[in-house]
């Protein structure tokens, strides 16, 4: 029995790298990166950044910033979980951010109470209460 292997067609080589390979290449691990991110992006800094963005005509409603600040304060979520949460929230509550950019001068809180479907009022309170659960 021969141990030679012949490849027909272009020679393809696959390389499988485990999770530790990124660390060996100098990339940070999940928890140290999370600690660095949450240590830098504290609620006061996040709100100051948002105030600067709002002064330039951008920024996010206070409800969104408060939600993010609460998630960043949690110690049981690493940055990948936080990003997943943010992606879900962006899909769920896109109407809130879009409402903030109304041309009729409504504030974010007014837009929240006027434009949100009634079923979302309970949903956002439930979601916010879950954020604060350990």
C-alpha positions as CSV (number, residue, x, y, z in Angstrom):
1,X,0.0,0.0,0.0
2,X,1.4,3.4,-1.0
3,X,1.5,6.3,1.3
4,X,1.8,8.8,-1.5
5,X,-1.1,11.1,-2.1
6,X,-1.9,12.6,-5.5
7,X,-3.9,15.7,-5.9
8,X,-5.7,16.3,-9.2
9,X,-6.3,19.9,-10.2
10,X,-4.8,22.9,-8.5
11,X,-3.1,22.1,-5.3
12,X,-5.2,23.4,-2.4
13,X,-3.8,23.6,1.1
14,X,-5.9,24.1,4.1
15,X,-4.7,25.5,7.4
16,X,-6.5,25.1,10.6
17,X,-5.6,27.4,13.4
18,X,-7.0,27.1,16.9
19,X,-8.1,29.8,19.2
20,X,-4.6,30.2,20.8
21,X,-3.1,31.1,17.4
22,X,-4.4,34.6,17.5
23,X,-2.8,35.2,20.9
24,X,0.6,33.9,19.6
25,X,0.3,36.5,16.8
26,X,-0.1,39.3,19.4
27,X,-3.9,39.6,19.3
28,X,-5.6,40.1,22.7
29,X,-7.7,37.5,24.3
30,X,-11.4,38.1,24.9
31,X,-11.5,39.1,28.5
32,X,-8.4,41.3,28.6
33,X,-9.8,43.2,25.6
34,X,-13.2,43.5,27.3
35,X,-11.6,44.9,30.4
36,X,-9.7,47.4,28.3
37,X,-12.8,48.5,26.4
38,X,-15.1,48.7,29.5
39,X,-12.4,50.5,31.4
40,X,-12.1,53.2,28.7
41,X,-15.7,53.5,27.7
42,X,-17.2,54.3,31.1
43,X,-20.7,55.8,31.2
44,X,-19.4,59.4,31.7
45,X,-17.0,59.1,28.7
46,X,-19.8,57.5,26.5
47,X,-22.2,60.4,27.4
48,X,-19.5,63.0,26.7
49,X,-18.8,61.4,23.3
50,X,-22.5,61.4,22.5
51,X,-22.8,65.0,23.5
52,X,-20.0,65.9,21.1
53,X,-21.7,63.9,18.3
54,X,-25.0,65.6,19.1
55,X,-23.4,69.0,18.9
56,X,-22.4,68.1,15.4
57,X,-25.9,67.0,14.4
58,X,-25.4,63.3,15.0
59,X,-25.5,61.3,18.2
60,X,-28.0,59.0,19.7
61,X,-31.0,59.3,22.0
62,X,-30.3,59.2,25.8
63,X,-32.3,55.9,26.0
64,X,-29.8,54.2,23.6
65,X,-26.8,55.6,25.5
66,X,-28.2,54.6,28.9
67,X,-28.9,51.1,27.5
68,X,-25.3,50.8,26.2
69,X,-23.9,52.2,29.5
70,X,-25.8,49.5,31.5
71,X,-24.5,46.7,29.3
72,X,-20.9,48.0,29.5
73,X,-21.2,48.0,33.3
74,X,-22.1,44.3,33.4
75,X,-19.2,42.0,34.4
76,X,-20.7,38.8,32.9
77,X,-20.6,39.9,29.3
78,X,-17.4,40.0,27.2
79,X,-17.0,42.3,24.2
80,X,-18.3,39.7,21.7
81,X,-21.5,39.3,23.8
82,X,-21.8,43.1,24.1
83,X,-21.6,43.4,20.3
84,X,-24.2,40.7,19.8
85,X,-26.5,42.5,22.2
86,X,-26.0,45.8,20.4
87,X,-26.8,44.2,17.0
88,X,-30.0,42.8,18.4
89,X,-30.9,46.1,20.0
90,X,-30.2,48.0,16.8
91,X,-32.7,45.7,15.0
92,X,-35.3,45.9,17.7
93,X,-35.2,49.6,18.3
94,X,-34.1,51.2,15.0
95,X,-37.4,53.2,15.1
96,X,-36.1,55.0,18.2
97,X,-32.9,56.2,16.6
98,X,-34.7,57.1,13.4
99,X,-37.3,59.0,15.4
100,X,-34.5,61.1,16.9
101,X,-33.7,62.5,13.5
102,X,-37.2,63.9,12.9
103,X,-37.2,67.3,11.2
104,X,-40.3,68.5,13.2
105,X,-38.1,69.2,16.3
106,X,-39.3,66.4,18.5
107,X,-36.9,65.4,21.2
108,X,-35.8,61.8,21.5
109,X,-38.1,61.1,24.5
110,X,-41.1,62.7,22.7
111,X,-40.4,60.7,19.5
112,X,-40.1,57.6,21.7
113,X,-43.5,58.1,23.2
114,X,-45.2,59.2,20.0
115,X,-43.7,57.0,17.2
116,X,-43.1,53.7,19.0
117,X,-45.8,51.1,18.5
118,X,-47.6,50.5,21.8
119,X,-46.2,47.0,22.1
120,X,-42.6,48.3,22.2
121,X,-43.2,50.4,25.4
122,X,-43.5,47.2,27.5
123,X,-40.7,45.5,25.5
124,X,-38.2,48.2,26.1
125,X,-38.9,48.3,29.8
126,X,-38.6,44.5,30.0
127,X,-35.3,44.6,28.0
128,X,-33.9,47.4,30.3
129,X,-34.9,45.5,33.4
130,X,-33.2,42.4,32.1
131,X,-30.0,44.3,31.5
132,X,-29.7,45.0,35.3
133,X,-30.3,41.4,36.3
134,X,-27.1,39.5,37.3
